[in-house]
Amino acid sequence: MVYAFIQDVPIDDAMYWRIVDNIGPEPLEGQLIHLCIRRPDGGLRYVDVWESAELCRRAFDRRIHLAVDAAFGGRRPDTEPRTERLEVLHASGSAVRQTI
C-alpha cells in the first residue's frame, strides 16, 4: 500500500543539500517521489510518497538518518519533525507502479 506524508523541517537550503549529498545518488528503495518545497517562513516542507511504510522506515534506518547525522556534524537533533500522514486515494504516473 502506498505510504505518503508531509514533514515540515526547520532547516535552510544549505543544510538540505548537505543531507542530499550525504544520501548519495543511489535511489532509495521504494521511494516514488520526494518534493522539497520552501515555506513562506523560510523552512522547508517535504512531501514524500513511498511504495510502503516498511520501505520508508527501512530507508530512514539505513540511509536517511545516517545522512542527517553527518550533515549535523555527527548527531541529528534529538526530536524528529512532526510527520503528517496523508491518506492517498489514488496515485499514478511513471514512478508509481501501482494505483490504489
N, C-alpha and C positions, 0 to 999 in steps of 0.2 A: 504494500500500500504506500502511495506517495506520502512523503512527510515534508511539510513546509513550515517555515517560521520567519518572523521578523525579529530583529535584535538591534536595539539602539546602543551604540558603543561610544564612550566618551574619549575618542582618540582623534588625532588630526591625520591629514593625508600622509605625512612623512612616516608616522608610526604604521599606518595601514600598509604602505608599500614595503616597509621593513618586514612585516608579517608575511606578505605575499612572497617576497624574495626568499624568506626562510622556509616557506612551504615548498617552494620549488616548482618547476614546470610540469612535473608529472601529474596528470589528472588525479583527483581524489575519487576513489572508487565509490560509485553510487551518487555522486553529485550531478544533478541535472542542470542546475543553474545557480549562480551566485551573482547577485547585484549588490554593489556598494553605492549608496546614494548619500550625497551631502545634505544634511538637515539645515534648516534656516539658522539654528543656534550654533552651527559650526561643527557639531558632532557628526557621526556617520551612522547610517542605518543599513543593516544587511537584510536582504531578502534572499532566502535560500530554499531550494527545492531539491529533495533527495529521493532516491528510489525507495528508501525505507528509513525508519527511525534507527534501526540497528546499524545500517551502513553509515549514517550520520554520526552516531555515537562512536563507532569504530574509527572514523576519520578524525574526530576530535581527540580521541585517546592516543592514536598512533602518530598523527602528524600536526594537527592544528594547534593543540595546546603546547606542543614542543616548540613550534614556530613562534607562538605568542610569548612563551617563556624567554626564548632567545632575544626577541625584539625588545623585551623589557629588561634586558641585562641579566637574565638567569632566572627570574621569577615573575610570573604574571601577577596582577592584583589578586588579593585574597577572595574577592567576590566576583562572580560571573555577572555580566549584564543580564537584565531581565529578558527572557525569551517569550515571545507571544506566538503560540502555535496557531497556525492557520488551518481552517477546515477547507480542504481542497475539494471542490465539486467536480472539476474537470481539469485535466492537464493534457496539452497536445503540443506538438512541434517537433523539430528534428532531434532535439535532445531527449525527448520523452519517448520511451519505448512502449509505454502502455498508457491507456486512458482509463479513467475511473468514472 
